[in-house]
Every structure is written in C-alpha cells, then in structure tokens.
C-alpha cells in the first residue's frame, strides 16, 4: 500500500518507482526550501540580536530614538518600550515559522522604516549613533551603516516574494488527482 502511494501503479499491475524522476522533480524545491529557511534564520537572528540590548536598557534606547528627531516626544518612550519586544517576537516567529505572511510583512516594513530613518538623518547631516544593535555608541550613521541595513532587505524581499508570489507550489498530495 505504501509503495503504491509513493511509486504509483503503471497500469500493468507492477510498480513504477523511478527514483530519478522523483529526485529531479523535488530538487528545485529542496533548494527553494534551503533559501527560504536560510533567509528566515538570518533575519530572525538579526531581529533577536538587535532586540536584546534595547530590552535591557529602555532608557538608553529612548535617548537613541529621540536623537533621530523623527517622532513626536509623546511617542519616544512608547517606541523605546514596544519596538525591541516587537523585534524579539518577529525574530522568534521568523525562526520557528509561525504566522509567516504577517511576520514577513511586518519585518519588511520595519526594515524599510529603519533604512528610511537612516537615510533621512544622513541626508539631514545629523551626526548621531545608529542604535541598531546596541544602546551604547556602536556606530554612527554613515554609508556603511545604510549599506548594512539595505543588505538586510535582500533576504526580507526574498521572503516577501516567496510568501506572496509563489510559483509552482508543490502539490501536497500528488496522487489525489489520479484517484478522482
């Protein structure tokens, strides 16, 4: 029974179990799954790593948020408390693969917002600390900081593409069409 389900009957009463055909059919999906898992793990790790110091030092992070001079004063403390926890949750969800459509959208929006804030303040000529991974002076905003954040958008964009524009999704039950 298991052999019939996995190999299929060739119509002559014998099993037609060609491993070459199955390997050729599934090989691109293995590569696709490896890229998707890698992108999820990379982004998840980045978000989790970025959240730790901010969670431990919310007052210092609030000063960093204030230095960007983008948010009204009333939103600075709220942002300093909520944003690191959001990064931690999104990073965890990416790693475990939970609620991926929403997680991928939120991750992309956050990364675009962070990159936009860096570019905005770089264009304004403000000499402030990035505050991306640490509440201490880890790196001033410069070309390399922006390039680093833009590089984070590559796996994020890939995840967005494979989540919302899948091509040739593998059938979960290949034999269902033949049985009906």
Secondary structure, DSSP 8 states (H G I E B T S, - for coil): -HHHHHH-B-SSSSB---HHHHHHHHHHHHHHHHHHHHHHHHHHHHHHHHHHHHHHTHHHHHHHHHHT--S-HHHHHHHHHHHHHHHHHHHHHHHHT-SHHHHHHHHHHHHHHHHHHHHHHHHHT---B--SS-SSS--BSSHHHHHHHHHHHHHHHHHHHHHHS--S---S-TTHHHH-
